[in-house]
Amino acid sequence: MSSEGELGIEVVYALPGQQTVLRVELPAGSTAGDALNASGVLERHPEIDLTRQSVGVFGQIVGLDTPLHNGDRVEVYRPLQVDPKEARKRRAARKAS
C-alpha cells in the first residue's frame, strides 16, 4: 500500500508464454518513464526499444512524460508481427478456400 504522497504503480511487459509484472512505489508527480526506469523492466528485458515500442496506461497509449496516478498500470507494448488488415485478408482467404 502506498503512503500519502506516493504512488503505487504496476509495470507490465508480456511476451508469448511469459508476463513480467513489477510493482514500484514512486513519488507523486512521477511519469510513465520514471516508472519504467524505477521498475528495472528495461534491464530485465533489454530487447525493449522505446524508440519502436509504445507505452500505455490501462490500454491507452501515452508518452513517457505522462504523469501517473496511484494504482496506474504502465504497459510496454510489443511491435505488431503482422499488420491487422493483412491478417484479416489472410483469414478471409483461408475461409474462402
C-alpha positions in Angstrom: 0.0 0.0 0.0 1.3 3.5 -0.9 2.0 6.1 1.7 0.5 9.5 1.3 2.3 11.4 -1.4 3.4 8.2 -3.0 2.1 6.3 -6.0 1.7 2.5 -6.2 2.3 1.6 -9.8 2.5 -1.7 -11.7 4.7 -2.0 -14.8 3.8 -4.8 -17.2 5.5 -6.4 -20.1 4.1 -9.5 -21.8 5.9 -12.0 -24.1 4.4 -15.2 -25.6 4.3 -17.5 -22.6 5.7 -15.0 -20.1 4.4 -12.0 -18.3 6.5 -9.6 -16.2 4.6 -7.6 -13.6 6.7 -5.3 -11.4 5.3 -3.1 -8.6 7.0 0.1 -7.7 6.4 3.0 -5.3 7.1 6.4 -6.8 6.7 10.0 -5.5 3.7 12.0 -6.6 4.3 13.7 -9.9 6.2 10.7 -11.4 5.8 9.9 -15.1 5.4 6.7 -17.1 9.1 7.0 -18.0 10.0 7.2 -14.3 8.0 4.0 -13.6 9.8 2.1 -16.4 13.2 3.2 -15.1 12.4 2.6 -11.4 10.9 -0.9 -12.1 14.0 -2.3 -13.8 11.9 -3.7 -16.6 14.3 -2.2 -19.2 17.3 -4.0 -17.6 15.3 -7.2 -17.2 14.2 -7.1 -20.9 17.0 -5.5 -22.9 15.0 -6.2 -26.1 12.6 -3.4 -25.2 13.3 -0.5 -27.6 11.3 2.6 -26.6 12.0 4.2 -29.9 10.0 1.5 -31.6 7.6 0.3 -28.9 4.7 2.2 -27.4 3.9 2.6 -23.7 0.4 2.8 -22.3 -1.7 3.1 -19.1 -4.6 0.7 -18.9 -4.6 0.2 -22.7 -4.3 3.8 -23.7 -1.1 4.8 -25.4 0.7 7.6 -23.5 4.0 9.4 -23.7 6.9 8.7 -21.4 6.3 12.2 -19.8 2.7 11.4 -18.9 2.0 11.9 -15.2 0.8 8.9 -13.3 -1.9 8.4 -10.7 -1.9 6.0 -7.8 -2.9 2.5 -8.9 -1.9 3.0 -12.6 -0.6 0.1 -14.7 2.1 1.1 -17.1 2.3 -1.3 -20.1 5.0 -1.8 -22.7 3.6 -2.9 -26.0 5.5 -5.2 -28.4 5.6 -4.2 -32.1 2.9 -6.0 -34.2 4.2 -9.0 -36.0 1.6 -8.7 -38.8 -0.5 -5.8 -39.9 -4.1 -6.3 -38.6 -5.5 -5.5 -42.1 -3.3 -8.1 -43.7 -4.2 -10.7 -41.1 -7.9 -10.2 -41.8 -7.3 -10.7 -45.5 -5.4 -13.9 -44.9 -8.1 -15.3 -42.6 -10.8 -14.4 -45.2 -8.8 -16.1 -48.0 -8.4 -19.3 -45.9 -12.2 -19.3 -45.2 -13.0 -18.9 -48.9 -10.8 -21.8 -49.9 
